[in-house]
């Protein structure tokens, strides 16, 4: 069973009116994937940041408003997802890797 907060990661302690948050979980076959890497690429495809997923498959970026690509790297899988982030609203992304 996944311990992720329903509706996404907790935003407790984060002033989303001043931040642009992109966050989510990575899973495969409905199970969280810990130790995967999620890269944040800007609108031109340039690398901006990378974080490992937690043991529960969770990740979070603080970014500028705009269009971004999330590139998830895990053993046997690479998956890109397009997201649009806005200040004042967290973007919650569920990344389901192929089996």
FIKOLZA-1660 file (N, C-alpha, C; in steps of 0.1 Angstrom, whole numbers, plus 5000, padded with zeros to 4 digits):
% residues 99
   i   px   py   pz ch aa at
   1 5009 4988 5000  A  X  N
   1 5000 5000 5000  A  X CA
   1 5009 5012 5000  A  X  C
   2 5005 5022 4992  A  X  N
   2 5013 5035 4991  A  X CA
   2 5009 5044 5002  A  X  C
   3 5019 5051 5008  A  X  N
   3 5016 5060 5019  A  X CA
   3 5015 5075 5014  A  X  C
   4 5014 5077 5001  A  X  N
   4 5013 5090 4995  A  X CA
   4 5000 5097 5000  A  X  C
   5 5001 5110 5002  A  X  N
   5 4989 5118 5006  A  X CA
   5 4979 5117 4994  A  X  C
   6 4966 5115 4997  A  X  N
   6 4956 5115 4987  A  X CA
   6 4956 5128 4980  A  X  C
   7 4956 5129 4967  A  X  N
   7 4957 5141 4960  A  X CA
   7 4970 5147 4958  A  X  C
   8 4981 5139 4962  A  X  N
   8 4994 5144 4960  A  X CA
   8 5002 5145 4973  A  X  C
   9 5015 5149 4972  A  X  N
   9 5023 5151 4983  A  X CA
   9 5018 5162 4992  A  X  C
  10 5021 5161 5005  A  X  N
  10 5017 5172 5014  A  X CA
  10 5024 5185 5011  A  X  C
  11 5017 5196 5011  A  X  N
  11 5023 5209 5008  A  X CA
  11 5024 5217 5021  A  X  C
  12 5023 5210 5033  A  X  N
  12 5025 5216 5046  A  X CA
  12 5038 5223 5047  A  X  C
  13 5038 5236 5051  A  X  N
  13 5050 5244 5052  A  X CA
  13 5055 5250 5039  A  X  C
  14 5048 5248 5028  A  X  N
  14 5051 5255 5015  A  X CA
  14 5041 5265 5012  A  X  C
  15 5045 5277 5010  A  X  N
  15 5036 5288 5006  A  X CA
  15 5035 5288 4991  A  X  C
  16 5025 5280 4986  A  X  N
  16 5023 5279 4971  A  X CA
  16 5020 5292 4964  A  X  C
  17 5015 5302 4972  A  X  N
  17 5013 5315 4965  A  X CA
  17 5025 5321 4960  A  X  C
  18 5037 5317 4966  A  X  N
  18 5050 5323 4962  A  X CA
  18 5059 5313 4955  A  X  C
  19 5054 5300 4953  A  X  N
  19 5062 5290 4947  A  X CA
  19 5055 5284 4935  A  X  C
  20 5063 5278 4927  A  X  N
  20 5058 5270 4916  A  X CA
  20 5063 5256 4918  A  X  C
  21 5054 5246 4921  A  X  N
  21 5057 5233 4925  A  X CA
  21 5053 5223 4915  A  X  C
  22 5062 5214 4911  A  X  N
  22 5059 5202 4903  A  X CA
  22 5063 5190 4911  A  X  C
  23 5054 5181 4914  A  X  N
  23 5056 5170 4923  A  X CA
  23 5048 5158 4918  A  X  C
  24 5051 5147 4924  A  X  N
  24 5043 5135 4920  A  X CA
  24 5049 5122 4925  A  X  C
  25 5045 5111 4919  A  X  N
  25 5049 5098 4923  A  X CA
  25 5052 5090 4910  A  X  C
  26 5062 5081 4912  A  X  N
  26 5065 5072 4901  A  X CA
  26 5062 5058 4906  A  X  C
  27 5054 5050 4897  A  X  N
  27 5050 5037 4900  A  X CA
  27 5052 5028 4888  A  X  C
  28 5052 5015 4891  A  X  N
  28 5052 5004 4881  A  X CA
  28 5043 4993 4886  A  X  C
  29 5033 4989 4878  A  X  N
  29 5024 4979 4882  A  X CA
  29 5017 4983 4895  A  X  C
  30 5014 4996 4897  A  X  N
  30 5007 5000 4909  A  X CA
  30 5016 5001 4921  A  X  C
  31 5029 4998 4920  A  X  N
  31 5038 4999 4932  A  X CA
  31 5047 5010 4930  A  X  C
  32 5050 5017 4941  A  X  N
  32 5060 5029 4941  A  X CA
  32 5074 5024 4936  A  X  C
  33 5080 5032 4929  A  X  N
  33 5094 5030 4924  A  X CA
  33 5103 5039 4931  A  X  C
  34 5110 5034 4941  A  X  N
  34 5120 5042 4948  A  X CA
  34 5134 5041 4941  A  X  C
  35 5141 5052 4942  A  X  N
  35 5155 5051 4935  A  X CA
  35 5155 5054 4921  A  X  C
  36 5143 5057 4915  A  X  N
  36 5143 5062 4901  A  X CA
  36 5148 5076 4901  A  X  C
  37 5151 5081 4889  A  X  N
  37 5155 5095 4888  A  X CA
  37 5145 5103 4879  A  X  C
  38 5142 5115 4883  A  X  N
  38 5133 5123 4876  A  X CA
  38 5140 5136 4872  A  X  C
  39 5141 5139 4859  A  X  N
  39 5148 5150 4854  A  X CA
  39 5138 5161 4850  A  X  C
  40 5142 5173 4853  A  X  N
  40 5134 5185 4848  A  X CA
  40 5141 5192 4837  A  X  C
  41 5134 5192 4825  A  X  N
  41 5139 5198 4813  A  X CA
  41 5131 5210 4810  A  X  C
  42 5138 5221 4806  A  X  N
  42 5130 5233 4802  A  X CA
  42 5123 5232 4789  A  X  C
  43 5117 5243 4785  A  X  N
  43 5109 5243 4772  A  X CA
  43 5117 5239 4760  A  X  C
  44 5131 5241 4760  A  X  N
  44 5139 5238 4749  A  X CA
  44 5146 5225 4750  A  X  C
  45 5142 5217 4761  A  X  N
  45 5148 5204 4763  A  X CA
  45 5161 5204 4771  A  X  C
  46 5165 5215 4776  A  X  N
  46 5178 5216 4783  A  X CA
  46 5176 5211 4798  A  X  C
  47 5185 5203 4802  A  X  N
  47 5185 5198 4816  A  X CA
  47 5186 5210 4826  A  X  C
  48 5177 5209 4836  A  X  N
  48 5176 5219 4846  A  X CA
  48 5179 5214 4860  A  X  C
  49 5173 5202 4863  A  X  N
  49 5175 5196 4876  A  X CA
  49 5172 5181 4876  A  X  C
  50 5176 5174 4886  A  X  N
  50 5173 5160 4887  A  X CA
  50 5172 5156 4902  A  X  C
  51 5162 5148 4905  A  X  N
  51 5161 5143 4919  A  X CA
  51 5158 5128 4918  A  X  C
  52 5163 5121 4929  A  X  N
  52 5159 5106 4930  A  X CA
  52 5145 5106 4937  A  X  C
  53 5138 5095 4933  A  X  N
  53 5125 5093 4940  A  X CA
  53 5128 5087 4954  A  X  C
  54 5119 5090 4963  A  X  N
  54 5120 5085 4977  A  X CA
  54 5116 5070 4976  A  X  C
  55 5117 5063 4988  A  X  N
  55 5113 5049 4989  A  X CA
  55 5098 5047 4985  A  X  C
  56 5090 5058 4986  A  X  N
  56 5076 5057 4982  A  X CA
  56 5073 5062 4968  A  X  C
  57 5084 5064 4961  A  X  N
  57 5083 5069 4947  A  X CA
  57 5080 5084 4945  A  X  C
  58 5081 5092 4955  A  X  N
  58 5078 5106 4954  A  X CA
  58 5089 5115 4950  A  X  C
  59 5086 5126 4943  A  X  N
  59 5096 5136 4939  A  X CA
  59 5089 5149 4940  A  X  C
  60 5098 5160 4940  A  X  N
  60 5093 5174 4940  A  X CA
  60 5103 5183 4935  A  X  C
  61 5099 5192 4926  A  X  N
  61 5107 5203 4921  A  X CA
  61 5101 5216 4924  A  X  C
  62 5109 5226 4926  A  X  N
  62 5105 5240 4927  A  X CA
  62 5110 5246 4914  A  X  C
  63 5102 5252 4906  A  X  N
  63 5105 5256 4892  A  X CA
  63 5099 5270 4889  A  X  C
  64 5103 5275 4878  A  X  N
  64 5097 5287 4873  A  X CA
  64 5084 5284 4866  A  X  C
  65 5074 5293 4866  A  X  N
  65 5062 5290 4858  A  X CA
  65 5065 5288 4843  A  X  C
  66 5058 5279 4837  A  X  N
  66 5060 5276 4823  A  X CA
  66 5059 5261 4819  A  X  C
  67 5063 5258 4807  A  X  N
  67 5062 5244 4802  A  X CA
  67 5075 5237 4805  A  X  C
  68 5073 5224 4810  A  X  N
  68 5085 5216 4814  A  X CA
  68 5083 5202 4809  A  X  C
  69 5094 5194 4808  A  X  N
  69 5093 5180 4806  A  X CA
  69 5099 5173 4818  A  X  C
  70 5092 5163 4823  A  X  N
  70 5097 5154 4833  A  X CA
  70 5102 5142 4826  A  X  C
  71 5114 5138 4828  A  X  N
  71 5120 5126 4822  A  X CA
  71 5123 5117 4834  A  X  C
  72 5116 5106 4834  A  X  N
  72 5117 5096 4845  A  X CA
  72 5126 5085 4839  A  X  C
  73 5137 5082 4847  A  X  N
  73 5147 5072 4844  A  X CA
  73 5146 5061 4855  A  X  C
  74 5143 5049 4851  A  X  N
  74 5143 5037 4860  A  X CA
  74 5148 5025 4853  A  X  C
  75 5153 5015 4860  A  X  N
  75 5158 5003 4852  A  X CA
  75 5148 4998 4842  A  X  C
  76 5152 4998 4830  A  X  N
  76 5144 4993 4819  A  X CA
  76 5134 5003 4813  A  X  C
  77 5133 5015 4818  A  X  N
  77 5123 5025 4814  A  X CA
  77 5128 5039 4814  A  X  C
  78 5124 5046 4803  A  X  N
  78 5126 5061 4803  A  X CA
  78 5113 5066 4798  A  X  C
  79 5107 5075 4805  A  X  N
  79 5094 5081 4802  A  X CA
  79 5093 5096 4803  A  X  C
  80 5089 5103 4793  A  X  N
  80 5088 5117 4793  A  X CA
  80 5073 5121 4795  A  X  C
  81 5071 5131 4803  A  X  N
  81 5057 5137 4805  A  X CA
  81 5059 5152 4804  A  X  C
  82 5049 5158 4797  A  X  N
  82 5049 5173 4796  A  X CA
  82 5040 5178 4807  A  X  C
  83 5045 5189 4813  A  X  N
  83 5037 5196 4823  A  X CA
  83 5037 5211 4822  A  X  C
  84 5027 5218 4826  A  X  N
  84 5027 5232 4826  A  X CA
  84 5025 5236 4841  A  X  C
  85 5035 5244 4846  A  X  N
  85 5034 5248 4860  A  X CA
  85 5031 5263 4861  A  X  C
  86 5023 5266 4871  A  X  N
  86 5019 5280 4874  A  X CA
  86 5022 5283 4888  A  X  C
  87 5026 5295 4891  A  X  N
  87 5028 5299 4905  A  X CA
  87 5015 5299 4912  A  X  C
  88 5015 5294 4924  A  X  N
  88 5002 5294 4932  A  X CA
  88 4994 5281 4931  A  X  C
  89 4999 5272 4923  A  X  N
  89 4992 5259 4922  A  X CA
  89 5002 5248 4919  A  X  C
  90 5002 5238 4928  A  X  N
  90 5010 5227 4926  A  X CA
  90 5006 5218 4915  A  X  C
  91 5015 5213 4907  A  X  N
  91 5012 5203 4897  A  X CA
  91 5015 5190 4902  A  X  C
  92 5005 5181 4903  A  X  N
  92 5007 5167 4908  A  X CA
  92 5007 5158 4896  A  X  C
  93 5018 5150 4895  A  X  N
  93 5020 5141 4883  A  X CA
  93 5021 5127 4888  A  X  C
  94 5013 5118 4882  A  X  N
  94 5014 5104 4885  A  X CA
  94 5021 5098 4873  A  X  C
  95 5033 5093 4875  A  X  N
  95 5041 5086 4864  A  X CA
  95 5039 5071 4865  A  X  C
  96 5033 5065 4856  A  X  N
  96 5032 5050 4856  A  X CA
  96 5041 5044 4846  A  X  C
  97 5052 5038 4850  A  X  N
  97 5061 5032 4841  A  X CA
  97 5056 5019 4835  A  X  C
  98 5060 5015 4823  A  X  N
  98 5055 5003 4817  A  X CA
  98 5061 4991 4824  A  X  C
  99 5053 4980 4825  A  X  N
  99 5058 4968 4832  A  X CA
  99 5070 4962 4825  A  X  C
% end
